[in-house]
């Protein structure tokens, strides 16, 4: 399912693009703490990479989700985590609800340009006091005539410094927190939208991450995605794709980390023999590879069931949890074998060590994943079967 000639052709095309258009510039973009999103997305759009699973009516290729997972995995060849994450936001985080529930007018105004790479999108959910706890967001969108008036703020928003639009989650009523939220399409140049600051991070340097304020921002009510009050539900569905994407994206990065370390340990001499000759080293590398393949099997199984139309909340949460853990464990263990070279900023294992730490925080922290899994198992207090 994930290794047909068509999948391999897509991956080969994307790998060539990465080698020619991204990796030669990664050091420059990491130093600048931003990359030219419109330029890169424009080129990806021309290759058809930004709408693999989307309706051809809006410029997509109409492929199934296995191709999106193949793309996510191939993006692991990029020599940093920031740019794959930015691309993933465009393809699998800010557009799924729009593509599934948005009106034709919204799709033509926002989805089609995003697929073409003519517009950069972002997803506005997290706030300073509401990250993993989506129900706790405070941003409001109150009705005024035929418009919404949006007030509040969003934080940790990937792509937001360069974005043309945001799919923002806001409270549109005073009802129960799981039934009072709506996803609303928001052009970023609308009066009242301001970028408070660009957030500096310990990793993911080339990804622009902003804190955004809304001060009486007026947008038409028909910019709502799907039904009013269904935003929380739509966002939970988006999270399934986001978490599957995150798990798939980790696979090639972790494989590269192990491969680079094997090659280093084969060449590096210690006490007159290759480092790789030490049982402690090759046993650990064998264990890490086994953990990676277990993650791959879990991720592919979740993807297969998702393709079959099943609810994969539990398996996607497990895959995301395991990916986040291994994005900490594998780079850390490999970095140790690099010695002092592993503690240098330009070392790719060191970069993965920094960038990969976000995987246990973003799109729902490990602890949130564990809570979801416990709820699905029927063992969460108050939710027991």
Secondary structure, DSSP 4 states (H G I P E B T S, - for coil): ---SHHHHHHHHHHHHHIIIIIGGGHHHHHHHT---HHHHHHHHHHTTTT-TTS-GGGT-----HHHHHHHHHHGGGSSSSHHHHHHHIIIIISSHHHHHH--HHHIIIIIHHHHHTSS-EEEE--BTTBSS-GGG---EEEEETTEEEEEEEEEEEETTTT-SEEEEEEE-SSS-TTTSEEEEEEETTSTTEEEEEEPP-SS-TTS-EEEEEEEEEEEEGGGB-SSTTBHHHHHHHHHHHHHHHHHHHHHHHHHHHHHHHHHHHHH-EETTEEGGGSHHHHHHHHHHHHHHHHHHHHHHHHHHHHHTT---HHHHHHHHHHHHHHHHHHHHHHHHHHGGGGGSTT-HHHHHHHHGGGGGTTTS-HHHHHHHHHHHHT-STT---
